[in-house]
Amino acid sequence: LRSKLPGSPALGKHLLFKRTDLWLGSHTLSTLHFDNYENLFSQLVGEKEFLLCPPGDTPLLADGRLRKAYATWDRSDGSFERKAEGLSDEAVMNYAVYDIENPPEEYAELSAKLRTTVVT
């Protein structure tokens, strides 16, 4: 499939792609999450809405239960390697621990502090 696609868009020519994914779907909904890789998103049909939160809001979403894992990129085989010493004490969000649009009472105060931006 890759050979049938045109080259990277102008912006893409300045990026170092470490990973390429193709997601297909119809009327899909993703829960609020953090992607571990930079993204260049392209919508071929229809529209997509993103709800963005700044990195500083992570403690409001993850409740400090997740830790960042660092991976080393291996150019020779295009893979990532994670090691135990690559875990930090910094809490990061992968998936929010609650529904930010309808938070349970114990998360209502945190949810109210979120600085969200909707991008379409």
N, C-alpha and C positions, 0 to 999 in steps of 0.2 A: 504494500500500500504506500509506503514512504516514497518509493520511486515515482509514483503517479502524482504526487503533490508538488505544487510549485515551491520554490525556495522560501527561505525564511522572510517574513516581513522586514522592512527596513530596521525596525527596533530589534528584531531577533538577531540580526547580523552582529550585534554588539554583545550578545549574551553567550555565555558558555553553558550549553545545555548538558547537564549531568544526568538527566533522565527525561524520557519522553513518554507520555501517557496519552491515550485516546479514550475519552469517556463518551459513551453513547447512551442516550436515554430519551424518554418522552415524559414530560410533566414530572420531572424528578425534583426531589427536595433533599438537600443535605442538611444535617444538623450543624449547628455552629461548631466549627473546628479550626485547627491550625494545620496548615500544610507545612511539612518539614523541608520543602524545596520551594525555590522561587517559582512563580507561575507566569506564563504568558497565556491568557485565556482568549479563545476565539469562539464565538457563537455563530454557527452556520445558518440556523433556522430559528425563528422565534426570538425570545428574549430571556435574559437571566438577570436576577437581582442578587447583589451581594450586600451583606451587612458586615461592615468592617468596624473593628475596635482597635484602638492603638495598643501597641505592646504593653504600655504601662497599665492597662486594664486587666492584664492576665490574672493578678491575685483576686480580682472581683469575680472571675469566671471559674478558675480551677481550684479554688479553696486551698491552694498550696500543696495539693496531693501529688502532683506530677513533677518530675525533675527533667531538665533538659539533658538529652543524650547527644554527645558529639560523635560524628562519624567522619572517617577519613576516606576521601575519594581515591580510588585506585584507577588511574587512567588506562592501565594496561588491559584490564578486563571490564571496565565500565561498571564497577560495583562499589558499594560502600562497606566499610568495616567498622563495627562498633566494638569498643572495648570497655571493660568495667571501669577503668580509670577515666573514661570519657563522660561519666555522670557528674553533673554539677549539683550544687545545693540550690540552684535557682529554680523556682517553680515556673512552669510554663503551661500553657493551655494546649491541649490537643483536642479534646472535646469538652464543652462546657458541662459542668456537673448539674446544671438545672436549665429549665426552659426559661430563657430571658424574657419572653413575652408573657409568661404566666408563672412567675417564680413562686416556689413555696414560701411560706411566711419567713422561714429562717434565712432566706436569701433575698428577700424583698429590699432590704436596705442596700445591699451590695448592688443589686440590679439597678436601683435608682441612680447609682453613681456612674454607670457605664456611659461612655462617650461614643455613641454609635454613629456611623455614617452609612447611608444607603447609596449604593452605586448601581445604576442600571445600564 
